[in-house]
């Protein structure tokens, strides 16, 4: 299997979403995943309900749901 490094993954994510993440761990709150799903299926993810600055676990879980 082909392995992609963290820096390549971050470069792809930053280019796709026009953001500037410096660590993969910044994706943990689920907001980036919501943006990826919205890019794949436009309008299907209610982006106004996404908590972009989620710090607490229950806020992150809301993003994943």
N, C-alpha and C positions, 0 to 999 in steps of 0.2 A: 504494500500500500504506500502511496505517496504521502509524505508528511510535509506539512506546511508549518513554517516557523511562526513564532508569535509576532515578529516584526512584519512579516508578510501579511498575516491575518489582520493586524492593526492597520496596515497601509490600505488594504482592500476595504475594510470597514470605514475608515476615515474618508476614503474617496467616494464610496457609495453613498454615505449618509451626510457628507459634508460636515463632519465633526472633527474634533482634534483630541481623541483619546490617546493617552500615552502608555496605558497599561491595560492588559486584557481584563484585569479585575474590575475595571470601571464599567464593564458590561453586566456586572452582577445584579444591578437593580432591575434589569429586564427592559428598560426603555429602548436600548439599541435593538433588541429582538423585536419589539413592537414596530420599530421603524423599518426593519428588514421585511417583516411580514406586510407592512403597508406598501413597501416598494414592490413586492411581488404581487399582492392583491390590493390594488388601490381602492380606498374607501371602505374596505371590510373591517379595518381596525379603527375603533373610535379614538383617534389620537388625542382628542381633547380630554379624555379620561386617563391618559398615561401620566404617571407621576415621574417627571424627569429627574427630580432631585431627591428621589426616595432614599432615605437613610435607614428607616426602621424596617424590620423584617416583614411586618404585615403590609406595608406599602409596596414592597418588592413583590410580594405574593399577588397583590392586586394587579400589578403589571403583567405577571405571567398568566393570570387567568384571562 
